[in-house]
């Protein structure tokens, strides 16, 4: 039997076996060129195939499972020839093929971000891994790791998708989209920063008249949008705002808090919690024992997406769930989605990217029927997929260019000795721009070709249709209310005078240099601290950016634990947490102890609550 005949026999042998295919990707040049055609097996009941040039299936294969299976029907196809093919394929998939990592890591990062926004999480993760191998500095490496985590999160959330029934959707201006929600008139209050400029994505808060409690988002002195809570007295006076708990407060922005009508659930959007990019939607349940909101849960597909998703609420009549997203919208616009309320949503795994895109599109049934009729045989889903890719590429290019402009502006501010390395990083990013622009141009050209096919067949795209859309949901626009003065607590880290290290002062400060004290010197009573780092080797004081008081303790695992601050209440520690994270300690968290004995945060807060109740 000839080699070709052997491969044909091998093809027929596996024709009925399941093949987990990966989609062909127009960004193919960023991946290795694989051998011509080969079948291989990694584990029982798992047959994979790679075919070139028509399709490219990238499969992650652990070495320990990589075993070639040779059926008897292969005849004269020698085992060593098959093994050589397998070794070549393994080398290509692992990124070891010569020239594979020669691609610019900044361009790879931009490509990964574009793939993630097109719901290609697996491919995005693979390219991030390649970029990690050649990242020129710690800053870019951190960006790549963050992008990799977002892609991995997206892959995880594909296993738990809900399939809500879509009632309606409407595209409106971002600047006042919230006025189209079915809420009390004049219940939205505009807010602006100290410079008088409103946030583009969160320019207002829901603060209805007569409410006993208010939840709202505002920027702290670090420039971060956090969620605060205030009580309203009988005379209408708002108490000083309190920052939400550590579970809900991240070192990035949180916006649009909405409490359910029964007070049991808090919905909000965040860029800093577990998500897949942009703002994701979260739900937190009230914890009666803790007297606080519990661990927030990402609402997952199709509510969250790689784009910005925010302002979720359930209508008071219990019929609808409503949220907004810019996932399929022009710039400066958002789409409001209205879904049937589902009290017990069933979660299912979605493995196919095209199916996930259709789910995330949240197309109402009447619009889907109209698109099918207008398409006149042309695949509307393909148009939507290419449109999504064009928007993702455009967003990535805009963010990349903006970052590059900021780097250029910062170059002159650096000391002369640091400018050389920073300039090399700028040049590296500049070299990535042409490739990114080429990808956008190619995707835009593909989109234009599809639109021309629509025109030639008599079909119409949404933007060309002159017939006004009829909404099945009454999107009545409300009026914005008057501004309300809001008092925020001071969460800043203020530099203190040098006290010579004589006392362990309460609070948290920044001095000219940190002085390390042993944890045994902590004062008695209930104490909260902010944990900064854990290290195998002892760390130098200058690594802690002047934070004081600073404590060191060796754990039972012979590691050094470092913490900062002495706080008598959880609220005081929480107020300083974001400031610490912004200093570079992004994984910092709050710990508690009583008379030197460690307590869980839950135990400490329950104790603190009991003492407040008795004292009150």
N, C-alpha and C positions, 0 to 999 in steps of 0.2 A: 504494500500500500504506500502511496506517495505521502509526502509531508502534508500536502494540501488535502489529500483524501482523509488523512488522520484528523486534521482539524475539522473537516466537515463531519466526520463521525462523532467527534467530541461535541460539536454543536448540536447534532441530532440527539446525542445522549442526554444533554441537559436541557432540551427544548421545553420540557414540561416543568422544569424546576423553577422556584421563585427567584426572581432577579431584582433586588432592591436598586433600581436605577436612580442615578443622579441626573438632573437636567443638564442639557448642553448649555454652556455659558458663553456669551459673547466676549467675556473677558478672558478667554482661553489662553491668551499669550502670557498670562501671569502664572500658568501652571506648567508642569513638565510635559514634554511630549512623550507619550507612553508607547510601548511596543505595539506592533500592528494588531493582533487579535489574540486574546488568551482567556481561558477560563481557569479558575482556581477555586479551591475550597478552603475556608478558614475554620470551620467547625461543622459538626453534624447539622444537616438541614440548612446550611447557609452557603449557597452557591453564588458567586459574584462574577461579573463579566466586565471586560473593558474592550471597547471597539473603537478603532480610529480609522478614518477621520470623522465619521458621521456623528459620533456621540462621545462624550468624555465623562466617565463615571469615576469620581474620586472616592475611594473607600479607605477608611482608617482601619488598618490591620495590625494588631499587636503581633510582634515577632513570635511570641510563644504559641500563637494559633496558626501561624503561616505554614501550612503543609500542602504540598501539591498532591492531588489525587490522580492517578493514571489508570483509567479503565482498561480492561483487557482488549477492548475493541480498537485501541489505538495502534495496535500492530507494531510497525517498525518505527513509530515515533519514539525515539530513544528518551530514556528518563533524564539523561543529562541535558538534552535540548530543552525539555520542558522546564527543568530546574533553572537553566540559564534565563529563560523567559520570565520565570517567576522572580528570580533575583533582580532582573532588570526592572520589573514592575515595582517590586518592593522598594528599590532604590529611588525610583521616580516618585512614588507616593510619600516616601519619608523625607523628601526634599534634599536628597544627597546627590542628585544628578548634577554634573558640572554645569555651571552657569545659572542654575535655578535661583540661587540667592543673590544674583547680581542685580536684581531689581531694587530700585530705591525703596527703602523701608517706609518713607513718608508716602510714597505713591501706593505701596501695598496697603498701608493703613487707610488711605482714602478709598481705595478699591474695596477693602473689607467693610468700611462704613456704608458704601453704596450697596453692596450685596446684602448687608443686614437690613437696610431700609427696603430692599426688595424681598424680604423674608427668606433670604438664602443664608440662614444662620450657620449651617454646616460649612458651606464654602467660606463664609466670612471668618469663621474660627480657624479654618485651615490656613488662610492667607495671613491671619494675625500671627499664627505660629511661625510662619516663614519670616515675617517682619521682625519677630523677636530675635531671630538668629543674627540679624545684621543691624539692629538698632544702634546708632552711633553714640547715644548718651542716655543718661538715666531719665531725662525728661520725656523723650520720645518713647522710651521703653515703657514708662508708666502709662502713657496714652495708649499704647498698643495693648497693654495688659487690661486696661479698662474696657477697650473695645472688645477684646477677647471675652471678658466676663459677660458683657452685654449679649454677645452672640451665644455663649453657653446658656445664659438665662433664657434666651429665646428658644433654644432647643429643648430645655427642660419644660417650659410652659406649653410647648406644642403637645405635650402628653395630657394636658388638662384643659381642653377647649370646651366651651359651652356653645350651643347653637341656638341663640335666641331668635324669635320671630320678629322680623323688622316690620314696623308699621309705616314709618315715614322718615325722610331726611330732608334737610334744607341747608343750602350754603348761604351764609350771611357774613357781614363784615366782622372781623375780629374785634374791632374797637368797642362794639356794643352788643355782641352776640348774646350775652346773658339776659338781655332785655326780652328775648324771644322765648324764654322759659315760662311755664305756667305758674308764676309766683306772684305774690302780692305787688300791686303797683307801688312804685317809689320805694321799694324795699332794697334796691341796690344803691350803694353809696360810693361815690368816686373817691379814689385815694391817689396821692402823689408823693414822691420822695421829697427830701429836703431841698432839692434843686427845683422843685415844682414840676418835674417831668413824671408823667404817669408810666407805669410799666406797660409794655406793649401787649403782653399776654394776660396780665392780671390787673387791669386798671380799676377794678371796683370790688367791693365786698358785699355779701348778702347780710344786711343788718336791718331786719324788719322792726317796725315800731311795736312796742308792747312786749317784746321778748324779754324773759328774765335772764337769759344768758346769751352771750354772743361769741361766736367763733369767727376769727378773721385772720387774714394773712397780711403781714407788714414786714418791711425791711428793717433789720437791726443795724447797729453801727458798723457791722462787718459787711454790709451790703447783701446779706442773705435774707430771702423771703421765708420767714418762719410763721407757724400758726400759733396764735395766742387765744386766750380765753378770758372773758371779763363777765362779771356779774352786774346786773342792773338793779339799782335801788328803787324804792317806790317813787322817789322824786325824779326818776329818770337818769340819775347820775351814774356814770359808768365807772366801775372800780378800776384800779391800775391793772393793766393786762398781765397775765401770767403765761409764761412760755409752756407749750405742751411738753409732755414727757419725752424721755430719751428715745423711746421706741418710735415716736412719730417725728421727732425733730432730727433731721440729718444735717450734714454740713453743706448741702445744696438746697435748692428752693423747694418749698411746699406751698401750694396755692389752693384756693377754692374749697375750703372746708364746708361741708353740708351735713347737718345732723338729721337723722330720720325723724319722722313725726312722733314716733313713740320714744325717742331719746335713746334708743338702744345701739344705734350704729352711727359711726362717723365715716363719711366718705371724703376723700381729698386726693390731690394729685401731688406727686413728688418726682424730682430728678435725682435724688440722692439715695433712695432705698433700693431694694432688690428689684431690678427691672431690666428692660431690653433696649433702653435708649429714649431720649426725650422725656416728657412727663408720662408716667404711668399712673393708673388709677388704683386706689387702695381702699380697703374697708377695715375699720377697727371696731370691736365690740366693747361696750361698757363693762368694766370689771367691778362688780359691787363690793367685793372683798377688799380690793385695792383702792377703791374709790377713784378710779382713773381709767383711761382708755387702754385696752389691751394691745397685744402685738398686731400691727397692721398686716393685712394679707393682700398681695397683688391680685387684682380681680382677673388677670389673665386674658387670653384671647376670647372673644374679639374686642373686649372693652379696652384693654391695653394693646399697644402696638409699638413698633420702633419709632413712631412719630410722637407728637404731643397730643395727649388725651387728658381731658380735665372736665371738671364741673359735672360730676355724676349726681343724680338725685332720682328718687322714686316719687311719682306724683301722689298727691294727697288722696286721690280717689283709689289708689292701689292698682291702677290699670297699666301704668307705663313706667319704664325706666328710661332716663334721658341722660345723654352725655354729649360732649363736643370733642372734635378732633380735627387736626389739619392734615390727616393722612392722605386725603384725595382732594385737596383744595388748592386753588390759586394762592399766591402769596397774599398775606394780610386778610385772609378769609378762613373761616372754619365751617365745618359741616356739623349740624346738630342732628343726632340720631335718636329716633324714638322707637323703643322696643317694647314688646309685650312683657309685662312684669311676670317673672317666673319665681315662685316662692322657693322651689327646690330644683335649681338647674342641674341637669345631668352633664357631667364632664366626660369627654371622650378624647382619645388620642388622635391627632391628625399628623400623618407623616409626609403627605404629598404637598409640595410647595404650592402648586397651582390651587389645590383645594383650600389651603390656608389663606391664600390671597383672596379667593372668592368669599371665604368666611369673613375676613377682615373688611371686605368692601361693603358689607352690610347693605346690600341692594334691596329695596322694597320689592315685593312681588310684582306690583304693577309696573315699576320701572324696568324690571328684568324682562317682562313680557314685551314692553315697548322696544327695548333694545334688541330683543330677538327679532321682532318684526322689522325694525329699521335696518338691522344688519343685512337683511336680504341674503343670508348665507355666509356672510363674512363673520369670522369669529370675534365677537365683541370682547371676550375675555382676553384675547391676545392684545387688543388695543389697550385695555385697562392695564395689563401687565407691563407693556412697553411704556405707557404713561407713568406708571409707578416708578420704573427704572429711571426715566428722564428726570423726574422730580427728585429722586434720591441722589442722582449724580449732580444735579444742579445745586441741591442743598449742601452736599459735601464740598463741591468746588467753592461755593460762597463761604462756608465756614473755614475752609483751608486758606483761602485768600485773605480773609479777615484776620486769621491767626498770624499769617505771614506779615501783614501790615503792622500788627501789634509788635511783632518781633523786631521789625525794622525800626519802629519808633523807640523801642527799649534799648536798641544797640548803643545809642549815644549816651545813655545813662549809666552804662556799665563802666567799671574801671578799665583802664587801658589794657591791663594784663589779661582781662577776661574777654575782650572783644574779639580776639582771633578765633577762639573756639566757637563763640556764638555766631560769628560771621559765617563760619563753615557750615553750621547748622542751617542758617538762612539760605545759603547757596544750595544745600542739599534739597531743601524744600522747594526752592525756585526751579530746580531741575525736574521736579515731579509735576509741575504745572502743565507742561505741554501734553504729557500723557493723559492727565485727567481731562483736559480740554478735548483731546481727541476722542476719548470715551463718550463724553457728552455729545460731541458733534455726530458720532456714529449712531448713538441711540436716538438723537433728535431726527436724523435722516431716516431711520427706520420708522419712527412715529409718523413722519410726513408721508412716507410711502403708503402706510396703512390708511391714512386719511385720504390720500389720492384714490386708493382702491374703493373707499367708501363713496367718494364723489362719482367715480366712474360707474359704480353699480347702482347709483341713485340712493344710497344710504346716507344718513346724516349723523354726525357726531353730536354730542350733547351741546357743545358750545356753538354749533351752527344751527341748531333747531330754533325756529322762530315761534314755535307754539309754546305759550306759557305753560309751565308745569302746574298741575293741580295737586295740592297737598291734601293728604288724607288725614292730616292732623292740623288743628287750628293754631298756627304759629303767630299769635297776636303779639305785637310789640308793645312793651310797657314803657313807662317813663322813669328816668333815673331820679333818685331822691337827693336830698340835701346832704352835704358832707357832714361827717361827725368827727369831732376832735378825739384823738386816741392817744393815751399816755402809755408809752412803752418803758419797760424796766431797762436799766443800764447794764448791758452784758459785756462791756468792754474790759480788756485786760489793761489796767492802768499801771504804768511803771511806778514803783515805790521808791522812797528814799532808802539808801543803804543803811540797814540797821546793824551791820556788822555780824549778822548771824547770831545775835544774842538770844533771840526769842523765836519760838514757833508761832507766827502770827496767823490768825484765822483769815480765810479768804484765799485769793490767788492773785499774785502780782508778778510783774516782770522787773527785775533789777539788772544791773550791768552784767552780772554773771550768776549762774545758779550755784547754790551751795547744797551739797547732798547731806541729808541727815538720815539716821537710821530710823526705821519704822517704829522701833520701840520708844522713840521720843514723842509719839503722837499723844495728844491730850486724852484724858478719860472722857467717857460718855459716848454718845452716838456721833460718829464722824463719817462724812462722805469725802471721797477723794476722786481725782481723775487719773485713771491708769494710762500711762503714756507708752510704755514699751516693755518688752521682755527680751532679754538677751542672754546668750551663753557666756559671753565675756563681759566684764565690768565696763560700763560706758563712762566716758569723760563728762564732767559737768557742762562743758560748753555745748554738748549735743542737745541740751534742753532749753536753748533760746532764752536764758535768763529767768525761767519760771521758778517761782518760790512761793511757799516752802516746797522743797523737793525731797522725796524719801526713797530709800533703797532697801530692799529686803531680798534675801536669798530664799528661793522656794525649796520645797522638798525634792524637786527634780533637779536641784543644783543650778537653777537659772536665776538671773538677777531681774527682779521686778522693780520698775520705777513708776512712782505716782507723784502727783502734785496737788497742792491745795489742802486746806482744812475747812470743811463746810459743816455747819450744824443743821442744815436742811437740804433735802434733795433738790429743792427749787433753786437754792443758791449755787449748787454745783452745776445744775443744768444750764443756768444762765451763762456760765463761763465755758461750757463744753465746746461750743462752735468756735469760739476764739482760739481755743487750744488746737482744734482740728485744722484751722486755717494756718497755723504755724508749721504745718507739715505732719502733725500726728493724726492722720486721717482715721486711724482705727481706734482712737482714744475712746474710753468708756468710763462710766461711773462705778465705783465700788463703795462698800460700806463696812464699818466695823463698830463694835460696841465694847468699850474698855479693852481695845486691842484685839478682840476676837472677831474674825470675819463673819459678816452676815450677808445673806442674799439681799438684793435690792428690794425685793418684795417684803421680806421680813423687816428690813429697816424702815420702809415706808409705812407698813402697818403699825410698827412701834411709834413712829413719828405721829401718825394719825391719831393713835390712842392717846398719846400725851397731849396733843392739841385739843382733843375732845374733852379730856379731864380738866385741862387748864382753862378751857373756854367755859 
